[in-house]
Amino acid sequence: MGRKIFVGARIFDGEHFHDDKVLIVGDGRIERIAAANDRPDGEKVKLEGGVLSAGFIDAQVNGGGGRMLNDEPSATSMAIIAGGHRPYGTTSLLPTLITDTSEATNAAIEAAKEAVKENRGVAGLHLEGPHLAPARKGAHLAELMRPVEDGDVKAFIRAREAIGTLLVTIAAEQVTVAQVRELAEAGVIVSLGHSDCSSEAAEERFDAGARGVTHLFNAMSQMGHRAPGLVGAAIDHPATWCGIIGDGHHVDPKALRTALRAKRGEGKLFFVTDAMSLVGSQQDSFTLNGRTVRRERGGFCSKLVLSDGTLAGSDIDMISAIRYGVTYLDLTLAEALRMATLYPARFLRLADRGHLSPGARADLVHLTDALTVTSTWLAGEAA
């Protein structure tokens, strides 16, 4: 691949900004951030101002580019979804299968094995269901929900070993503490979600190794002053990561600002899009488990709803989430970028992504000062 020297933009390394510096990339990896006059031999990539950052990482992507993973759980679908989000700065994502049949789940696992090997932006797999609570079903089909069985635990562990990164969203009511511990010890990332559990039940599973909470506030027991629920447990537990949807529809910004101030544990909230097929597409509707989901325009961005008004995923992309964070959540640009790069990388244990340290993958995004994406690179190559 050779060496590239990126010049002309502020550089955000995942922690800090660097002015009047250059980024040196060799053979698809970061070599170093250097002084402006330190330019070894290589191809110069001239950037017109703006910010050069590690590419964005999205742990929850149901669809994109006109394709839903549930419609066709294949490596081709995963590539289309990743391609649909790349113009918005996302260079690594977890295609997400929502509650479906065992056949669809098995197909998604097999597809992820192939897609990860292709190394074109698919970093693993997220299974959001079927082990969710019907009481907090959201847009999922309650009739397909069921408890975790020992066979499921073994299947998840085998899938994690084959894929590398496997995230499973499970309701606390549908999984035992012992099962959570077995999954976590085997490297499966367990996230609690779509759950009506008590704070005590959540804490037991966090302490057993559940690592996060899926789309904080949405489809879960809310925080009361005597019954803190899953929301309260997640905010209070210092080791627990929380994905948040910043689109102006899923959660009121006052609630998100409160969570950002209150969350114990530094850097534990990160952006997810929970995006559906319409991101990167000109369509205005699609079908989800046989039900029509339509786009309603208005607000910070459009929203996606079923016929009864239930929110069905989001219509937001990651650069828009960053703009939302800066505009409505009182975030500095540095913190908003961390919530789309460094923090999700840490949550997913993707040690070589989300930052521009020496040896990291040269997955990059260039942003204008107005926070629009101009270019992306995968392993140093324009994508």
Order of alpha helices (4+ residues) and beta strands (2+ residues): beta-beta-beta-beta-beta-beta-beta-beta-beta-beta-alpha-beta-alpha-beta-alpha-beta-alpha-beta-alpha-beta-alpha-beta-alpha-beta-beta-beta-beta-beta-alpha-alpha-alpha-beta-beta-beta
